[in-house]
Amino acid sequence: MVALATAITGPAWADPAPAFEILLQQVGASPTTIEAEALRDAADARVRQARVRPNPTLGLDVENVFGSGPFEGFSNAETTLGVTQNLELWGRRGARFNVARAEAGAALFRRDLAVVDAAGRLALVYAEAEAAERRFDLAEEALGVTLADARAALTLVEEGREPMVRALQGESEAATARATLDEAQAERDATFARLTVVAMLPTPVTSIETSLLDQVPSASRSGAETTPVVRVAEAERDAAERRVAVERIQSRPDVSASLGLRRYEAEKATALTLGLSLPLPLFDGNRGNIEAAQAELRAADARLMGARQLAQADRNAALARLKASTSRVTATDAGVTAAQEVYRLSRIGFDAGRISQLELRSSRAALISSRNAAVDARLARVRAEIDLARLQGRVPFGAAQ
């Protein structure tokens, strides 16, 4: 533990974290964003591939050879060199392209949502690290206050003005404050390590210089009218509908045309060959695939309906939570101011012998609780802003994507 503490407080851990706005510039390099961007590139490549016609088939046929009688050897051979091309009738290529384009649109919206989610996660980890740092500072200050109160109580015990139990109570409170400080330090170090990983920082950090908790988001921020989740659901529904069209076209005959040049060895003559080929839909009408695509379309319709139903309700709820958390911050700040004044007066009264140690301990506990509540309120405000930003399709404390 001593070695770990030394490593944590050593020079390698002395770098402050960059400001949240600076870290946001690197959000595109996060693994989730890179994955979404790669999937979008793959979808775009499939769109380009969907435009391409199928390759023709080159064939060489040799007939009437190695037989008997007049067909012995190659003297009466008939050699045909031909090319066969799939005609892609009934709009096959257009339907295939439409599906690929719709899937590319869905991949684009998923990429945008991944950027928003990555920014939200970064904001939350940053705010949690800052909150943990503040809690550690408060725990450190609370320990100092508790020790000062314990020393004052011990002085009164030595003067015979308080019983010995007051000194023992002070020692117990000091031990509790030390344990709280140790817990706060462990949580602070864990959140800094998490921030280092999520922000992909080259050097671990142990301090936050630019506050995110104190930034006040505006409840009037406006984002996209349609949430990113709804946009993804709409694009997926569009792709599902286009897949139904593809499967219906697949039930129609797939016609191929052929053109060839035939050589007649016996007559020393040549002639062209023309042909069309198509499968007879006697057994396979692609009915199963059509029904499966229709079922997937119904599922996409249901997802879209659910996303639209939740979108406005979630947006209103997020706005209400942000407004409530902002009011809570104001209230807790006022509570901290009042608690500080109460503790100051209590300490003066205790030193003068007019207030008991029990009253002093109560005012001290109220001060510590109010300060931690102020930190919790700010962290709740950041969480509310993250939720609202995701619903509005923007990064937290930033503009719409």
Protein Blocks (a to p, Z undefined) as FASTA:
>chain_A
ZZmmmmmmmmklmcccddfklmmmmmmmpmklmmmmmmmmmmmmmmmmmmpccddddddd
dehihiehjlgcjllgccdddddddekgghlmmmmmmmmmmmmmmmmmmmmmmmmmmmmm
mmmmmmmmmmmmmmmmmmmmmmmmmmmmmmmmmmmmmnopacfklmmmmmmmmmmmmmmm
mmmmmmmmmmmmmmmmmnopabdcfbdfbdfklpccdfkbccdfbdfklmmmmmmmmmmm
mmmmmmmmmmpccddddddddddfklopacddddddddddfklgolmmmmmmmmmmmmmm
mmmmmmmmmmmmmmmmmmmmmmmmmmmmmmmmmmmmmmmmmmmmmmmmmmnopacfklmm
mmmmmmmmmmmmmmmmmmmmmmmmmmmmmmnopaehiacZZ
